[in-house]
Amino acid sequence: MILGPVHGPVATEDLPEHYPWPERDGRPWVRAMMSCTLDGAAAGADGLSGSISSDADGAVFSAVRRFADVVLVGGGTLAAEEYGPSKASEEDAARRAAAGQAPAPVIAVVSGSLKLPLDDDGFTASTVRPIVFTTADPDPDRLAAVRERCDVVQADGDTVDVGWVVERLAERGLWRIVCEGGPSLLRDAAAADLLDEADLTFAPLLVGSENTPRTDMLDDASRFELAHVLTEEGVLMTRYLRGGTR
Ligand SMILES: NC(=O)c1ccc[n+]([C@@H]2O[C@H](COP(=O)([O-])OP(=O)(O)OC[C@H]3O[C@@H](n4cnc5c(N)ncnc54)[C@H](OP(=O)(O)O)[C@@H]3O)[C@@H](O)[C@H]2O)c1
């Protein structure tokens, strides 16, 4: 760690302490978790984030997930990346149970099209049944297929509001939310002023940005404060906290 509460090496097993979840204050805590390159790309030439990622970055992702209630992603990310299962670990069982958490984070997906890779391990082998948030009137065949593997929560209209998603998750007691993207879902979460924290990794790469979705500008910029910086092999792993009060 080169900036933050300690100065010097941080062991992998200590990473969760540097990405703490707050005490519950009645509000959900939404953290954005993303990697990008020096030229702002969210994916490498193969269209995947793994090609711009590193072991250290992967360790931070895992540390954040360990004590999360939910891993929230957009349908585009699930379609692009092969999501692995969210599995209970014996090591974390007691701490999660004491905090009133399910044995593993639930994978929650926002998708209107429901074109989801339902045979991926994330859907077939996760400890907790995934949740899919969709519109009032999606394709009926796809809806039936998704219902076989997931809980489905439908919005009233033909759009899915991310603030509504966060409220529905919190109602289920799932308030420690890590949003792993992609850029479109995070853009909507930022526009709705939902983000409390942004954990951003900068990979020392220039790859071009053709594979990174373009997103609309926000009406209002939000300011964040830098809480720490970790570095390994030229990769910067930062933690930013929402500044000020809401
Ligand atoms: N570098 C990283 O850390 C990182 C992380 C995640 C993803 N990625 C990369 O980002 C790319 C995907 O980006 P993306 O922006 O397309 O991903 P995304 O935000 O995961 O997916 C966009 C899709 O999610 C659904 N969606 C998102 N917000 C919605 C909303 N408010 N209401 C209804 N549906 C909503 C829609 O799905 P439907 O089309 O099904 O309606 C939309 O087409 C991939 O290349 C992936 O590898 C990188």
The ligand as a Gaussian input file, in Angstrom:
#p B3LYP/6-31G(d) Opt

LIG

0 1
 N      -13.044000      -3.975000     -16.973000
 C      -13.995000      -4.384000     -16.176000
 O      -13.847000      -4.364000     -14.951000
 C      -15.282000      -4.864000     -16.790000
 C      -16.348000      -5.214000     -15.954000
 C      -17.530000      -5.628000     -16.553000
 C      -17.629000      -5.681000     -17.938000
 N      -16.574000      -5.358000     -18.700000
 C      -16.654000      -5.403000     -20.154000
 O      -17.657000      -4.497000     -20.570000
 C      -18.270000      -4.993000     -21.765000
 C      -19.770000      -5.040000     -21.551000
 O      -20.198000      -3.751000     -21.314000
 P      -21.728000      -3.335000     -21.240000
 O      -21.780000      -1.908000     -20.889000
 O      -22.458000      -3.834000     -22.433000
 O      -22.143000      -4.238000     -19.978000
 P      -23.358000      -4.254000     -18.995000
 O      -23.659000      -2.952000     -18.379000
 O      -23.055000      -5.407000     -18.110000
 O      -24.530000      -4.713000     -19.910000
 C      -25.375000      -3.875000     -20.618000
 C      -26.646000      -4.669000     -20.712000
 O      -27.126000      -4.913000     -19.380000
 C      -28.492000      -4.699000     -19.326000
 N      -28.701000      -3.477000     -18.610000
 C      -27.759000      -2.663000     -18.080000
 N      -28.342000      -1.652000     -17.453000
 C      -29.663000      -1.835000     -17.617000
 C      -30.781000      -1.133000     -17.195000
 N      -30.684000      -0.028000     -16.464000
 N      -32.003000      -1.613000     -17.545000
 C      -32.132000      -2.740000     -18.252000
 N      -31.097000      -3.459000     -18.672000
 C      -29.890000      -2.998000     -18.347000
 C      -28.955000      -4.635000     -20.772000
 O      -29.088000      -6.010000     -21.072000
 P      -29.986000      -6.619000     -22.201000
 O      -29.275000      -6.287000     -23.459000
 O      -30.019000      -8.058000     -21.877000
 O      -31.303000      -5.962000     -22.117000
 C      -27.769000      -3.989000     -21.440000
 O      -27.703000      -4.272000     -22.816000
 C      -17.662000      -6.340000     -22.030000
 O      -16.631000      -6.167000     -22.970000
 C      -17.087000      -6.726000     -20.695000
 O      -16.000000      -7.606000     -20.840000
 C      -15.405000      -4.932000     -18.152000

